[in-house]
């Protein structure tokens, strides 16, 4: 009699463990699709944007400066502000491009 009760309790414990594993897999899946994947996609788009910069593009820096690209080098970009004022910034400081 005691043996059959213990066997039934153990079987119920295995089933609860399976549900717990499924729950954790679901939580990890939700984190991946709602947090990690969009962040990776945005980083890929930003890398593509920085790689495709060329002279004459209108850009906005992370500081909010609107300017036209004067020259593009390996790690820096020279921006032309108003009336010949030039400013050299890191490529990573470019936030987005602006359509004229």
N, C-alpha and C positions, 0 to 999 in steps of 0.2 A: 504494500500500500504506500509506504513512504517513498519507495523508489519511483513509483508512477507519478507522484506529485512533484518530485524533484525533476523528473524528465520533462514534465509539462512546463515547469518554470523555466528550464533551460531553453526549451524551444521558443518560448515567448521572448526571451532575452535576445536570441539570435535575430528574430524578426525586428525587434526594436533597434538593434544595432544596424541592420540594413537600412531602415528608414532614416537613421541618423546620418549614415554615410551618404545616402541620396540627398538629404537636406544640405549637407556641406558641399557636395558637388554642385548643387543648384545655386548656392550662395556664391561660390567661386565663379560659376558661369555668369551670374548676374553682374558681379564685379567686373569681369572681363569685358562683357558686351556694353556696359554702361559707363565704365571708367577708363579702362586700359586701352581698349581698341580705339575710341575716339581721340584719345590723347596721342596715340601713335600715328593716326591718320593726320592730325593737325601738324605734328612734327614733320611728317613727310611732305606735306604741302608747303610748310615754311622753308624746308631745305630746298625744295624745287624752286620756290620763289627767289631765294637768295642765289641760286645757281643760274637763273635766267635773267638776272639784272643786266641792263645794257645802258649805254649812254643815251640820254634824252628821256628816260622814263621818269615820270612824276611819282614820288614816293612820300610816305609819311614815316617818320622815325618813331621809336617807342616813347620819345619825349614829346611828340606832337608837332615836330617841325615838318612843314611841307616844303619840299624842294625838288629840283630837277637834278638827275645824276649827271655829273660832269665827267668823271672818270671812274672806272671799275678796276680795282687791283685784286690781288689774291685774297687778302683778308680785310681790306679797307675800301671805302667808297668815298669819293669826293663829291659833295653836293654843292650845287650852285643855288644860292638863295637869291635875294633881290639885288639887282644892279651890280653883278660881278662879285658879290661876297661868296667866298668858298669856305666850306666846312668839311673836314675829314672825319669820318666816323667808321666804326667797325661795321662789317656787313651784318652782324647779328643785331645791330641797332635798328635795322630796317624792319618796320612792322608790316607794311602793306604797300601795294602800288595803287595809284589813283588814275582813273581814266579821265583824260582831258575832255 
